[in-house]
Amino acid sequence: LATEPSKGTCIGSMWLINIGYTAQLVPTLICVSTILKIVKDSMKMKRVTVDKKKMFRRSIGFIGLAAVYCLFWTIFDTPHSEASLQVTDVQNEFGETIVNVSHYCDS
């Protein structure tokens, strides 16, 4: 990262990544499973109705589970900023060894 991450930045990125990917992938998977159900039932010549509210409730339920997961993660193992030091073989004009410092979020 360009600057040292704060506690809020680490927590926020963890929440946004988990909730964001869940909000993106779960509705897609639910739509695919609905399409597969339609194809399977149509092969048996059955009439198929799709309940959009049920699909929406399923998506919200999975996103809620992801939010509860993030909540427990935040409560019991809060992400925080860590520094990583890496000694290089490069020296500056004064003969001092260059040390690279990088910051990242860890829990």
C-alpha positions in Angstrom: 0.0 0.0 0.0 1.1 3.6 -0.6 0.6 4.6 3.1 0.5 2.7 6.3 -3.0 1.2 6.6 -5.0 2.2 9.7 -7.1 -0.1 11.8 -10.2 1.2 10.0 -8.7 0.7 6.6 -7.8 -2.9 7.4 -11.3 -3.7 8.7 -13.0 -1.8 5.9 -11.1 -3.6 3.2 -11.8 -7.0 4.8 -15.5 -6.2 4.9 -15.7 -4.8 1.4 -13.8 -7.7 -0.1 -15.9 -10.4 1.6 -19.3 -8.7 1.2 -18.5 -7.5 -2.3 -17.5 -10.9 -3.7 -20.5 -12.5 -2.0 -22.8 -9.9 -3.4 -21.4 -10.5 -6.8 -21.0 -14.2 -7.0 -24.0 -15.6 -5.0 -26.8 -14.0 -7.1 -25.0 -15.3 -10.2 -24.8 -18.8 -8.7 -28.5 -18.7 -7.7 -29.4 -17.6 -11.3 -27.4 -20.5 -12.7 -29.0 -23.0 -10.4 -32.4 -21.6 -11.3 -31.6 -22.0 -15.0 -30.5 -25.5 -14.5 -33.7 -26.3 -12.6 -35.7 -24.8 -15.5 -33.8 -26.9 -18.0 -34.2 -30.1 -16.0 -38.0 -29.5 -15.5 -38.5 -28.6 -19.1 -37.0 -31.9 -20.2 -39.8 -33.6 -18.3 -42.3 -31.2 -20.0 -43.2 -29.6 -16.6 -44.5 -26.1 -16.3 -41.9 -23.9 -14.5 -42.4 -20.7 -12.5 -39.6 -18.6 -11.2 -40.2 -16.8 -7.9 -38.0 -13.7 -8.1 -38.7 -12.8 -4.5 -37.4 -16.2 -3.3 -34.2 -15.8 -5.4 -33.8 -12.3 -3.9 -34.3 -13.6 -0.3 -31.7 -16.3 -0.9 -29.2 -13.8 -2.1 -29.8 -11.5 0.9 -29.6 -14.5 3.2 -26.1 -15.5 1.9 -25.0 -11.9 2.0 -26.2 -11.8 5.6 -24.2 -14.9 6.4 -21.1 -13.2 5.0 -21.8 -10.1 7.1 -22.2 -12.3 10.3 -18.9 -14.0 9.3 -17.2 -10.6 9.0 -18.7 -9.5 12.2 -17.3 -12.5 14.1 -13.9 -12.0 12.4 -13.8 -8.4 13.4 -14.8 -9.1 17.0 -12.5 -12.0 17.7 -9.5 -11.4 15.4 -9.4 -7.7 14.3 -7.3 -7.0 11.3 -4.4 -4.6 12.0 -1.4 -3.1 10.2 1.8 -5.1 10.1 5.2 -4.0 8.8 7.5 -6.2 6.8 11.2 -5.5 6.6 13.3 -6.8 3.8 17.1 -6.4 3.8 18.5 -5.9 0.3 22.0 -6.3 -1.1 22.0 -2.6 -2.2 24.0 0.0 -0.4 23.6 3.8 -0.6 26.5 6.3 -1.1 27.3 6.1 2.6 27.8 2.4 2.6 24.5 1.7 4.5 22.4 -1.3 3.6 19.0 -0.4 2.1 16.0 -1.9 4.0 12.6 -2.0 2.3 9.6 -1.5 4.6 6.2 -2.5 3.4 2.9 -2.4 5.3 0.0 -4.7 5.0 -3.1 -5.8 6.8 -3.0 -9.0 8.9 -5.2 -10.5 11.5 
